[in-house]
């Protein structure tokens, strides 16, 4: 009985694989944008190679130290093509626009 079921299972698996190979997906266009400011062009050219703008903007508000660690991790561990002399500028932009230390992200004291 097991020998008769094996060819049927193999045939079913092949049909499933064939159907999956023909399926095409069209992703919606990117609509999120980074905040404008000094360094946004660099972040666009360096970070948006792998990430969407949404990925950056939905991160928790990180400190400068953590943004530095994140940029270095992307460079060292994931092979992001970030030159060493661009790290500070990337971190500056991320800290000012998406960081915990940015005064515009702090609650009002009024």
URJOWO-V346906 format. One record per residue. RES is the residue in one letter. PSI is psi in whole degrees, -180 to 180 (NA if undefined). OMEGA is omega in whole degrees, -180 to 180 (NA if undefined). NEAR is the number of other ideal C-beta (glycine too) atoms within 10 Angstrom. Layout:
((RES | PSI | OMEGA | NEAR) (RES | PSI | OMEGA | NEAR))
//
This chain:
((X | -41 | 180 | 4) (X | -37 | -179 | 5) (X | -33 | -180 | 6) (X | -32 | -178 | 7) (X | -30 | -177 | 9) (X | -49 | 179 | 9) (X | -36 | 179 | 9) (X | -41 | 178 | 9) (X | -40 | 179 | 9) (X | -41 | 179 | 10) (X | -42 | 178 | 10) (X | -41 | 179 | 10) (X | -42 | 178 | 10) (X | -39 | 178 | 10) (X | -41 | 179 | 10) (X | -45 | 180 | 10) (X | -41 | 180 | 9) (X | -43 | 178 | 9) (X | -41 | -179 | 9) (X | -36 | -179 | 8) (X | -28 | -178 | 8) (X | -15 | -178 | 6) (X | 129 | 179 | 6) (X | 141 | -180 | 5) (X | 140 | 174 | 4) (X | 118 | 180 | 5) (X | 149 | 177 | 5) (X | 156 | 179 | 5) (X | 150 | 177 | 5) (X | 126 | 179 | 10) (X | -18 | -180 | 8) (X | 147 | 179 | 12) (X | 150 | 174 | 11) (X | 155 | 176 | 19) (X | 139 | 179 | 13) (X | 153 | 178 | 8) (X | 172 | 179 | 12) (X | 126 | 179 | 11) (X | -9 | -177 | 20) (X | -34 | 178 | 15) (X | -40 | 179 | 12) (X | -44 | 178 | 15) (X | -41 | 178 | 24) (X | -46 | -177 | 14) (X | -28 | -176 | 12) (X | -44 | -173 | 22) (X | -36 | -177 | 22) (X | 4 | 170 | 15) (X | -36 | -176 | 11) (X | -29 | -176 | 12) (X | 155 | 170 | 14) (X | 163 | 175 | 13) (X | -34 | 177 | 18) (X | -39 | -179 | 12) (X | -39 | 179 | 12) (X | -47 | -174 | 19) (X | -19 | 180 | 13) (X | 2 | 175 | 10) (X | 153 | 173 | 15) (X | 157 | 177 | 7) (X | 110 | -174 | 14) (X | 153 | 175 | 18) (X | 166 | 177 | 12) (X | -41 | 180 | 16) (X | -43 | -179 | 12) (X | -41 | 176 | 17) (X | -40 | 178 | 24) (X | -45 | 179 | 17) (X | -39 | 179 | 13) (X | -46 | 179 | 17) (X | -44 | 179 | 22) (X | -36 | 177 | 15) (X | -44 | 179 | 11) (X | -39 | -180 | 20) (X | -50 | -172 | 18) (X | -45 | -175 | 10) (X | -36 | -175 | 8) (X | -2 | 175 | 9) (X | 24 | 177 | 9) (X | 137 | -176 | 17) (X | 62 | -178 | 11) (X | 122 | 177 | 20) (X | 150 | -177 | 8) (X | -36 | -179 | 8) (X | -5 | 176 | 7) (X | -10 | -176 | 17) (X | -49 | -178 | 17) (X | -41 | -180 | 12) (X | -40 | 176 | 15) (X | -47 | -180 | 22) (X | -40 | 177 | 22) (X | -50 | -179 | 18) (X | -49 | -177 | 24) (X | -39 | -180 | 24) (X | -45 | -179 | 21) (X | -42 | -172 | 19) (X | -26 | -176 | 20) (X | 20 | -175 | 20) (X | 162 | 179 | 19) (X | -28 | -175 | 15) (X | -2 | 180 | 14) (X | 123 | -178 | 14) (X | -28 | -180 | 6) (X | -14 | 179 | 6) (X | -4 | -178 | 12) (X | 147 | 177 | 10) (X | 148 | 179 | 5) (X | 143 | 180 | 4) (X | 8 | -179 | 4) (X | NA | NA | 3))
//
